[in-house]
């Protein structure tokens, strides 16, 4: 089993650096173009399942990449619940809490690192029963959380795994050591062409 992890395309808040958890923003025009550019890259992978976060930005990315009809909503792919930090930037939060690190401290009124780690582990456990290549359309911080838990690292290490908008990453297994999970590809970004790719 292999996992193709896709982060959603650009939104207004990814441009400003505002934490976007439950706020259901759609893609910008550029984010739509980024998502369409994923289609040729992903089409050849022959997914056995396509799972998508319930958030609009992830569903739009999935649809524009050509997989909307085949997709299933997976609530565990949702972005971190930022609670009272929803819509705020890290710089703004650190003005009142200079030592704050989401990967260590979580969010008041939202999810803790333990919550997010447990959610990632639960999803990984369920994915272990799936054969073939699975596409996951998700988010920046939860995608990083999923990757570090996939390879057995503590959630706090997710701070070192930035994901760009409309990027493709691949999580796999060492063919000679089936108990060893690997990161096969990280943060690949398909090039936008002047003409939109065929869908």
C-alpha positions in Angstrom: 0.0 0.0 0.0 1.2 3.5 -0.9 -0.2 6.9 -0.1 -0.3 9.9 -2.3 -0.7 12.9 -0.1 -2.0 16.1 -1.8 -2.3 19.4 -0.1 -5.1 21.7 -1.2 -4.5 24.7 -3.5 -4.0 28.3 -2.5 -6.7 30.2 -0.5 -6.8 33.8 0.7 -5.6 32.7 4.1 -2.7 30.6 2.9 -1.4 33.9 1.3 -1.7 35.8 4.6 -0.5 33.0 6.8 -3.8 32.8 8.8 -4.5 29.5 10.5 -7.4 27.9 8.7 -9.0 24.9 10.4 -12.8 24.8 10.4 -13.3 28.0 8.4 -14.5 26.7 5.0 -12.7 28.9 2.5 -12.7 28.1 -1.2 -9.7 28.3 -3.5 -8.4 31.5 -5.0 -8.2 31.7 -8.9 -4.5 30.8 -8.6 -5.4 27.9 -6.3 -7.9 26.6 -8.9 -5.1 26.7 -11.5 -2.7 24.9 -9.2 -5.3 22.2 -8.6 -6.0 21.7 -12.3 -2.2 21.4 -12.9 -2.2 18.3 -10.6 -4.4 16.3 -13.0 -1.7 15.0 -15.4 0.6 14.2 -12.5 -2.0 12.2 -10.6 -3.9 10.6 -13.5 -1.3 7.9 -14.1 -1.2 6.7 -10.5 -4.3 4.4 -10.7 -5.7 5.1 -7.3 -7.6 2.3 -5.6 -9.3 4.8 -3.3 -9.5 8.6 -3.1 -10.2 10.1 0.3 -10.7 13.8 0.9 -11.1 16.2 3.8 -14.6 17.5 4.3 -13.3 21.1 4.0 -14.3 23.0 0.8 -10.7 23.8 -0.2 -9.7 20.2 -0.2 -12.8 19.0 -2.0 -12.3 21.7 -4.7 -8.7 20.6 -5.2 -9.8 17.0 -5.5 -12.5 17.8 -8.1 -10.3 20.2 -10.2 -7.6 17.5 -10.2 -10.1 15.2 -11.8 -11.1 12.9 -8.8 -14.2 14.5 -7.4 -16.6 11.7 -8.6 -14.3 9.0 -7.2 -13.7 10.6 -3.9 -15.0 9.7 -0.4 -15.2 12.2 2.5 -12.8 11.3 5.3 -13.3 13.5 8.4 -9.9 12.4 9.9 -8.2 14.3 7.0 -9.5 17.6 8.3 -6.9 20.3 9.2 -5.9 20.9 12.8 -8.7 22.5 14.8 -7.2 25.8 15.8 -9.9 26.8 18.3 -9.4 30.3 19.5 -6.4 30.7 17.2 -8.6 30.2 14.1 -7.9 33.0 11.5 -4.9 34.3 13.4 -1.3 34.3 12.2 1.6 32.7 14.2 3.2 36.2 14.5 0.0 37.6 16.0 -0.4 34.7 18.5 3.3 35.1 19.6 2.7 38.7 20.6 0.6 37.4 23.5 2.4 34.0 23.9 6.0 34.4 22.7 6.9 30.8 23.3 3.9 29.3 21.5 4.6 26.3 19.2 1.5 24.6 17.9 3.4 21.3 17.6 4.1 21.3 21.3 1.3 23.4 22.8 -1.7 22.9 20.5 -4.5 25.5 20.5 -6.8 26.7 23.3 -10.3 25.6 22.6 -9.1 23.4 19.7 -7.0 20.3 19.3 -3.9 19.4 21.3 -0.9 17.7 19.7 -2.1 14.5 21.4 -5.5 14.8 19.7 -3.9 15.3 16.3 -1.4 12.5 16.8 -4.2 10.1 17.8 -6.3 11.1 14.7 -3.3 10.5 12.4 -2.6 7.1 14.0 -6.3 6.1 13.7 -6.3 7.0 10.0 -3.0 5.2 9.4 -4.4 2.1 11.1 -7.5 2.1 8.9 -5.4 2.7 5.7 -3.3 -0.4 6.6 -6.2 -2.6 5.3 -6.2 -1.0 1.9 -4.4 -2.5 -1.1 -2.8 -0.4 -3.9 -2.3 3.4 -4.0 -4.6 5.7 -2.0 -4.9 9.4 -2.7 -5.4 11.7 0.3 -6.5 15.3 -0.3 -5.8 17.1 2.9 -4.1 20.2 4.5 -0.7 21.6 5.4 -0.3 20.9 9.1 -2.4 17.7 9.2 -0.5 16.4 6.2 2.8 17.0 8.0 1.4 15.3 11.1 0.3 12.3 9.1 3.8 12.0 7.5 5.7 12.1 10.8 3.3 9.6 12.4 3.6 7.4 9.3 7.4 7.0 9.9 7.0 6.7 13.6 8.3 10.1 14.7 6.7 12.2 17.5 4.2 14.7 16.3 6.4 17.7 17.3 8.7 16.7 14.4 6.0 17.8 12.0 7.3 21.4 12.4 10.1 20.4 10.0 7.8 19.0 7.3 6.3 22.1 5.5 3.8 21.4 2.7 3.3 23.8 -0.1 -0.1 24.4 -1.6 -1.2 21.9 -4.3 1.9 19.8 -3.6 2.2 16.0 -4.0 4.0 13.7 -1.5 4.2 10.0 -1.4 4.4 7.7 1.7 5.3 4.1 1.2 6.9 1.0 2.6 10.4 -0.4 2.2 9.9 -3.5 0.0 12.6 -5.4 1.9 11.2 -4.4 5.3 7.4 -4.4 5.4 7.4 -3.0 8.9 9.5 0.1 7.8 7.4 3.0 6.5 9.1 5.6 4.3 8.7 9.0 2.7 9.2 8.4 -1.0 8.6 11.9 -2.2 8.0 15.2 -0.4 6.5 18.5 -1.6 6.6 18.1 -5.3 4.8 21.0 -7.0 3.6 20.5 -10.6 4.5 23.3 -12.9 1.7 25.6 -14.1 1.7 26.0 -17.9 0.2 28.9 -19.8 -2.6 26.6 -21.1 -4.7 24.7 -18.6 -4.1 20.9 -18.7 -6.8 18.8 -20.1 -9.1 17.2 -17.5 
